[in-house]
Amino acid sequence: MKLYYYADTDSLYIDLAERPGVTAKEVVPDVVLDLDGEGRVVGIDIDRASRHVDLPRLEAASVPFQTVSGPSS
C-alpha cells in the first residue's frame, strides 16, 4: 500500500494494489474507489483531503509487515 498526497489538488490517493483501475465509483462525496476489471478495490481517492483526514497524523498501526532481507555483505 502506498499513500500519495497532492497538495496542488488537496487529494490523497491510497494505492492498494498494483493492478490498474478500470472504473471508478464515488461512494460518498469526495471519496472515489478505483476498481479493477473484476470489481475489486485497487485504490481510494479522497478529494479535499485536508477536510476529511488529519494529514499530519497519518501513521501505520497494527500492520503485519513482512521482513525483507537486504543484499548480503
Secondary structure as the mmCIF struct_conf table of DSSP 4:
data_model
#
loop_
_struct_conf.conf_type_id
_struct_conf.id
_struct_conf.beg_label_comp_id
_struct_conf.beg_label_asym_id
_struct_conf.beg_label_seq_id
_struct_conf.end_label_comp_id
_struct_conf.end_label_asym_id
_struct_conf.end_label_seq_id
STRN STRN1 LYS A 2 TYR A 6
TURN_TY1_P TURN_TY1_P1 ALA A 7 ASP A 10
STRN STRN2 SER A 11 ASP A 15
BEND BEND1 GLU A 18 ARG A 19
HELX_LH_PP_P HELX_LH_PP_P1 PRO A 20 GLY A 21
STRN STRN3 THR A 23 VAL A 28
TURN_TY1_P TURN_TY1_P2 PRO A 29 ASP A 30
STRN STRN4 VAL A 31 LEU A 35
TURN_TY1_P TURN_TY1_P3 GLY A 37 GLU A 38
BEND BEND2 GLY A 39 GLY A 39
STRN STRN5 VAL A 41 ASP A 47
TURN_TY1_P TURN_TY1_P4 ARG A 48 ARG A 48
HELX_RH_AL_P HELX_RH_AL_P1 ALA A 49 HIS A 52
BEND BEND3 VAL A 53 VAL A 53
HELX_RH_3T_P HELX_RH_3T_P1 LEU A 55 ARG A 57
BEND BEND4 SER A 62 SER A 62
HELX_LH_PP_P HELX_LH_PP_P2 PHE A 65 THR A 67
#
